[in-house]
Amino acid sequence: MVDFEAIWRDFPQTLAEFEEIFPDEAACRSFLIKLRWGDAPMCLRCDSQSFWELSNGRFECSSCGRQTSVTAGTPLHGTRKPLKMWFRAIWEMTTHKGGISAKDLQRIMGFGSYKTAWSWLHKLRRCAFDSSREPLDGPAQVDDGYIGGRSRQPGRPKDTKALVFVAAEVNGRVRIEHAPSLEIKSVKAFVDRNLKASSEITTDGWVSFSSKSLGERPHCQHFQEKKRHFDVDPIQSAHFALSLFKRCWIGTYHGAISWKHLQLYLDEFEFRFNRRKTKGVGRIAARLFQSLVQNPPITYASIVASSRPCLRFENP
């Protein structure tokens, strides 16, 4: 049994500690073994923990003869790069508030191709999303927003920008999803997926934020008139989270995010934002390592094939 909380508490909090604890390939390999199996490796076929360690670094099950490695069956499956490089890439992605672009990762790591850096980051973004996470609870704010360039169209642009829904606990966690439309069915799908039935919701006056989409959840709706301005923004937490993502979109990625892959970037932002109060930035990386050993193999082809706009919505 792996004690993830103990590993999280003992994980290095600073870059100096990180480099001291993981100075070479052997240290990285030992950490992944401990993170994945705990005391001893486990056979993927028969669940036996009786192994021989081979000279090539693999483990051979003494019960069924199957060979496995510390990266087999994970997103690192088949990698030819040293584990130390993967560890540094995870550190760079999780500890920078605005993330890191594939071009910058390529330059820092010395990759020969942009494709390698891009696929590494997208594998890690897939691991940043946890489908079993708890929905938002307590007082929450829900809003819609748009990501993209400037538009001369007044009001809500329809085609030139990407529509996103934002749900935010007050000074807490957030959920952001690329949405297909502002229709009631889209709002309902987003709310039901991300907020508990007992959540108290605050929204603006848009017509789709109603009992048809929010269900029986307590709802406080604020209408903004042209000549009236609120002294305090009633949905400030939602606005704050979306504005921070827009800064990443412009500052880190220079606006070059395809709508096909937008949800993966939103997932990465959520992962860091929801852990912003963690003491020691390194511990944010520890959570991604935990997710890394719990996910199946991810290939470049599967990333390209499975990505699409409005990924969380069916038939957008």
C-alpha positions as CSV (number, residue, x, y, z in Angstrom):
1,M,0.0,0.0,0.0
2,V,1.5,3.3,-1.1
3,D,1.2,6.2,1.4
4,F,0.8,9.1,-1.0
5,E,0.3,11.6,1.8
6,A,3.6,10.7,3.4
7,I,5.4,11.0,0.1
8,W,3.7,14.4,-0.5
9,R,4.9,15.7,2.9
10,D,8.5,14.5,2.4
11,F,8.7,15.8,-1.2
12,P,11.3,18.6,-1.8
13,Q,9.8,22.0,-1.6
14,T,12.5,24.0,-3.4
15,L,14.6,23.5,-6.5
16,A,17.8,23.2,-4.5
17,E,16.2,20.4,-2.4
18,F,14.8,18.8,-5.6
19,E,18.2,18.6,-7.2
20,E,19.8,17.3,-4.1
21,I,17.3,14.5,-3.6
22,F,17.2,13.5,-7.3
23,P,20.8,13.9,-8.5
24,D,20.9,11.0,-10.8
25,E,18.9,8.3,-12.6
26,A,19.1,5.8,-9.8
27,A,17.4,8.2,-7.3
28,C,14.6,9.0,-9.8
29,R,14.1,5.3,-10.4
30,S,13.9,4.5,-6.7
31,F,11.4,7.2,-6.2
32,L,9.1,6.0,-9.0
33,I,9.3,2.4,-7.6
34,K,8.3,3.6,-4.2
35,L,5.5,5.9,-5.6
36,R,4.1,3.2,-7.8
37,W,4.4,0.0,-5.8
38,G,5.5,1.0,-2.3
39,D,7.7,-1.7,-0.8
40,A,8.2,-4.0,-3.8
41,P,7.3,-4.1,-7.5
42,M,4.0,-5.9,-8.5
43,C,3.5,-8.0,-11.6
44,L,1.0,-6.5,-14.0
45,R,-0.2,-10.0,-15.0
46,C,-0.6,-12.0,-11.7
47,D,-0.1,-9.3,-9.0
48,S,2.8,-11.3,-7.5
49,Q,5.4,-9.3,-5.6
50,S,8.1,-11.9,-6.0
51,F,10.7,-10.6,-8.5
52,W,14.2,-10.8,-9.8
53,E,15.9,-7.6,-10.9
54,L,17.6,-8.0,-14.2
55,S,20.8,-6.3,-15.4
56,N,18.8,-4.2,-17.9
57,G,16.8,-2.6,-15.0
58,R,13.6,-4.6,-15.6
59,F,11.9,-6.9,-13.1
60,E,11.0,-10.5,-13.9
61,C,8.2,-12.1,-12.0
62,S,9.2,-15.4,-10.4
63,S,5.7,-16.7,-10.6
64,C,4.7,-16.2,-14.2
65,G,8.0,-15.0,-15.8
66,R,6.5,-11.7,-17.1
67,Q,9.0,-8.8,-17.3
68,T,8.1,-5.3,-16.4
69,S,9.8,-1.9,-15.8
70,V,9.1,1.0,-13.5
71,T,7.6,3.0,-16.5
72,A,5.6,0.1,-18.1
73,G,1.9,0.8,-18.1
74,T,2.3,4.5,-17.4
75,P,2.5,7.6,-19.6
76,L,6.3,7.1,-19.5
77,H,5.9,3.7,-21.2
78,G,8.5,3.2,-23.9
79,T,10.4,6.5,-23.2
80,R,14.0,6.6,-24.3
81,K,14.8,9.7,-22.4
82,P,16.4,9.6,-18.9
83,L,14.0,9.7,-16.0
84,K,15.9,12.7,-14.7
85,M,14.8,14.7,-17.7
86,W,11.2,13.8,-17.1
87,F,11.5,14.8,-13.4
88,R,12.9,18.2,-14.5
89,A,10.1,18.7,-17.1
90,I,7.5,18.0,-14.4
91,W,9.1,20.5,-12.1
92,E,9.2,23.2,-14.8
93,M,5.5,22.7,-15.7
94,T,4.1,22.6,-12.1
95,T,6.2,25.3,-10.3
96,H,5.8,28.2,-12.7
97,K,2.5,30.1,-12.1
98,G,2.0,30.6,-15.8
99,G,3.1,27.1,-16.9
100,I,5.7,26.7,-19.6
101,S,5.4,26.6,-23.4
102,A,6.6,23.7,-25.5
103,K,9.1,26.0,-27.2
104,D,10.6,27.0,-23.8
105,L,10.7,23.4,-22.6
106,Q,12.5,22.4,-25.9
107,R,15.1,25.1,-25.3
108,I,15.6,24.3,-21.6
109,M,15.8,20.5,-22.0
110,G,17.8,20.6,-25.3
111,F,15.3,18.6,-27.3
112,G,16.0,18.2,-31.0
113,S,12.4,18.7,-32.0
114,Y,9.4,20.8,-30.9
115,K,7.2,17.7,-31.3
116,T,8.9,16.0,-28.4
117,A,8.4,18.9,-26.0
118,W,4.8,19.3,-27.1
119,S,3.9,15.7,-26.6
120,W,5.6,15.6,-23.2
121,L,3.6,18.5,-22.0
122,H,0.4,17.1,-23.3
123,K,1.0,13.8,-21.6
124,L,1.4,15.6,-18.3
125,R,-1.7,17.8,-19.0
126,R,-3.7,14.6,-19.4
127,C,-2.4,13.4,-16.0
128,A,-3.3,16.8,-14.4
129,F,-7.0,16.0,-14.9
130,D,-8.6,13.7,-12.3
131,S,-12.0,12.4,-13.3
132,S,-12.7,11.2,-9.7
133,R,-12.2,14.6,-8.1
134,E,-14.8,16.0,-5.7
135,P,-17.3,18.5,-7.1
136,L,-17.2,22.1,-5.9
137,D,-19.1,22.7,-2.6
138,G,-20.4,25.6,-0.6
139,P,-21.0,29.1,-2.0
140,A,-19.9,29.1,-5.6
141,Q,-19.9,31.6,-8.5
142,V,-20.7,30.6,-12.1
143,D,-20.0,32.7,-15.1
144,D,-19.3,32.5,-18.8
145,G,-16.3,34.0,-20.6
146,Y,-14.5,34.2,-23.9
147,I,-10.9,33.5,-24.9
148,G,-9.4,34.8,-28.1
149,G,-8.4,37.9,-29.9
150,R,-10.2,41.2,-30.0
151,S,-13.7,41.4,-31.5
152,R,-15.6,44.3,-32.9
153,Q,-18.8,42.6,-32.3
154,P,-20.7,44.0,-29.3
155,G,-21.9,41.7,-26.5
156,R,-21.0,38.1,-26.6
157,P,-19.0,37.1,-29.7
158,K,-20.3,33.9,-31.4
159,D,-17.6,32.7,-33.8
160,T,-14.3,34.5,-33.2
161,K,-13.6,33.4,-29.6
162,A,-13.8,30.3,-27.5
163,L,-16.6,30.1,-25.0
164,V,-15.8,28.8,-21.5
165,F,-17.8,28.2,-18.4
166,V,-16.2,29.0,-15.0
167,A,-17.3,27.8,-11.6
168,A,-15.4,29.0,-8.5
169,E,-15.7,28.5,-4.8
170,V,-15.2,31.8,-2.9
171,N,-11.4,31.9,-2.4
172,G,-11.3,28.2,-3.2
173,R,-11.2,25.7,-6.1
174,V,-12.2,26.4,-9.7
175,R,-13.5,24.5,-12.7
176,I,-13.2,25.8,-16.2
177,E,-14.5,24.1,-19.3
178,H,-14.5,24.9,-23.0
179,A,-18.2,25.0,-23.8
180,P,-20.2,24.6,-27.1
181,S,-22.9,27.2,-26.4
182,L,-24.7,29.3,-23.9
183,E,-27.8,27.1,-24.2
184,I,-29.5,25.8,-21.1
185,K,-28.5,22.2,-21.8
186,S,-24.8,23.2,-21.9
187,V,-25.0,25.2,-18.7
188,K,-26.8,22.3,-17.0
189,A,-24.2,19.7,-18.1
190,F,-21.4,21.9,-16.7
191,V,-23.1,22.6,-13.4
192,D,-24.2,19.1,-12.8
193,R,-20.7,17.8,-13.5
194,N,-18.9,20.3,-11.3
195,L,-21.1,21.5,-8.4
196,K,-22.8,19.5,-5.7
197,A,-26.6,19.7,-5.5
198,S,-26.3,21.6,-2.2
199,S,-24.1,24.4,-3.6
200,E,-25.3,28.0,-3.3
201,I,-24.8,29.6,-6.7
202,T,-24.2,33.2,-7.6
203,T,-24.4,34.3,-11.3
204,D,-25.0,37.3,-13.5
205,G,-28.3,38.0,-15.2
206,W,-27.9,35.9,-18.3
207,V,-31.1,34.0,-19.1
208,S,-29.5,30.6,-19.2
209,F,-28.6,30.8,-15.5
210,S,-32.0,29.7,-14.2
211,S,-33.7,26.9,-12.4
212,K,-33.8,24.9,-15.7
213,S,-30.0,24.7,-15.7
214,L,-29.1,25.0,-12.0
215,G,-31.8,22.7,-10.7
216,E,-32.9,23.2,-7.1
217,R,-29.6,24.7,-6.0
218,P,-30.1,28.0,-4.1
219,H,-29.5,30.8,-6.7
220,C,-28.7,34.5,-6.4
221,Q,-28.7,36.3,-9.7
222,H,-27.2,39.8,-10.2
223,F,-28.4,42.0,-13.0
224,Q,-25.9,44.6,-14.3
225,E,-27.5,47.7,-15.7
226,K,-25.8,50.3,-17.9
227,K,-26.0,53.1,-15.3
228,R,-25.5,50.9,-12.3
229,H,-22.1,49.5,-11.1
230,F,-21.5,47.2,-8.2
231,D,-19.1,48.4,-5.5
232,V,-18.1,44.8,-5.0
233,D,-18.1,42.3,-7.9
234,P,-20.6,39.6,-6.9
235,I,-18.8,37.0,-9.1
236,Q,-15.3,38.2,-8.5
237,S,-13.7,34.8,-7.8
238,A,-14.9,33.5,-11.2
239,H,-13.7,36.6,-13.0
240,F,-10.3,36.4,-11.1
241,A,-9.7,32.8,-12.2
242,L,-10.5,33.4,-15.8
243,S,-8.4,36.6,-16.0
244,L,-5.4,34.7,-14.6
245,F,-5.8,32.0,-17.3
246,K,-6.0,34.8,-20.0
247,R,-2.7,36.1,-18.7
248,C,-1.2,32.6,-19.2
249,W,-2.7,32.4,-22.6
250,I,-1.1,35.6,-23.7
251,G,2.1,35.7,-21.6
252,T,3.2,32.0,-21.8
253,Y,1.6,30.8,-25.0
254,H,1.3,34.1,-26.9
255,G,-2.3,33.3,-27.8
256,A,-1.2,30.2,-29.8
257,I,-3.6,27.6,-28.3
258,S,-5.7,25.6,-30.7
259,W,-9.4,25.3,-29.7
260,K,-8.9,21.5,-30.3
261,H,-6.5,21.3,-27.3
262,L,-7.9,24.2,-25.2
263,Q,-9.4,21.9,-22.6
264,L,-6.0,20.4,-21.8
265,Y,-4.5,23.8,-21.1
266,L,-7.5,24.6,-18.9
267,D,-7.0,21.4,-17.0
268,E,-3.3,22.3,-16.4
269,F,-4.3,25.8,-15.2
270,E,-6.9,24.3,-12.8
271,F,-4.3,21.8,-11.4
272,R,-1.9,24.6,-10.4
273,F,-4.6,27.2,-9.4
274,N,-6.3,24.8,-7.0
275,R,-3.0,24.1,-5.3
276,R,-1.9,27.7,-5.1
277,K,-2.0,27.7,-1.3
278,T,0.3,24.7,-1.0
279,K,3.3,25.3,1.2
280,G,6.3,24.6,-1.0
281,V,5.9,24.7,-4.8
282,G,7.6,21.4,-5.1
283,R,4.6,19.6,-3.4
284,I,2.5,20.6,-6.4
285,A,4.9,18.5,-8.5
286,A,4.4,15.7,-6.1
287,R,0.7,15.5,-6.9
288,L,1.5,15.3,-10.6
289,F,3.9,12.5,-10.0
290,Q,1.2,10.7,-8.1
291,S,-1.2,11.0,-11.0
292,L,1.5,10.0,-13.5
293,V,1.9,6.5,-12.0
294,Q,-1.9,6.0,-11.9
295,N,-2.6,6.8,-15.6
296,P,-2.3,4.4,-18.5
297,P,0.2,4.9,-21.4
298,I,-0.4,8.0,-23.6
299,T,1.0,8.3,-27.1
300,Y,1.3,11.2,-29.4
301,A,-1.2,9.6,-31.8
302,S,-3.8,9.1,-29.0
303,I,-3.4,12.8,-27.9
304,V,-4.1,14.0,-31.5
305,A,-6.9,11.6,-32.1
306,S,-8.8,12.1,-28.8
307,S,-8.5,15.9,-28.6
308,R,-11.4,18.0,-29.8
309,P,-13.1,21.3,-29.0
310,C,-15.4,21.2,-26.0
311,L,-13.9,17.9,-24.8
312,R,-16.0,17.6,-21.7
313,F,-19.3,17.9,-23.6
314,E,-20.9,15.1,-25.6
315,N,-21.8,15.9,-29.3
316,P,-21.0,19.7,-29.0
